[in-house]
Amino acid sequence: MKKPNTTHTPGRTRQQWELWPDYTNKEICVGAVQPHSNLVCAAAVVPYTDKEEGFAVARLIAAAPELLEALEDILTFLPPEWVAGPAGDRGRAAIAKATGKGQP
C-alpha cells in the first residue's frame, strides 16, 4: 500500500470514513471514498504492532469529524452554566486543537 503524503484532514467532511487494513505491512489506511468519482481521500495511515490497538486508533481517527461536530454542538446549545469549568475548558481546548484555532 502506497502511503499518502497527508497525515491529517483540514476542514470538515460529510463522507463516511472507512478503514482499509493492510495486514502485510501492518498498517491501516483511514479515509473516505468520494461518491461521484470513487477516488479515495486518505486521512491517515496508522502503523501498528498490536492489531487491536491499531484498529482502535484507526476507528478513533475515523470518528474524529463526527466527535468534533458533536462537541461543538454540545458547547453551543447547552446553557453556559452547564459547560463552565474544567470539562467545558477541556472541550473548548479540544476544539481549538482539532481546528487549529489558537495555535501558531
Secondary structure, DSSP 4 states (H G I P E B T S, - for coil): -PPPS-SS--S---SPEEEEEETTTTEEEEEEE-TTT--EEEEEEEE-SSHHHHHHHHHHHHHHHHHHHHHHHHHHHS-GGGS-SHHHHHHHHHHHHHHTTT--
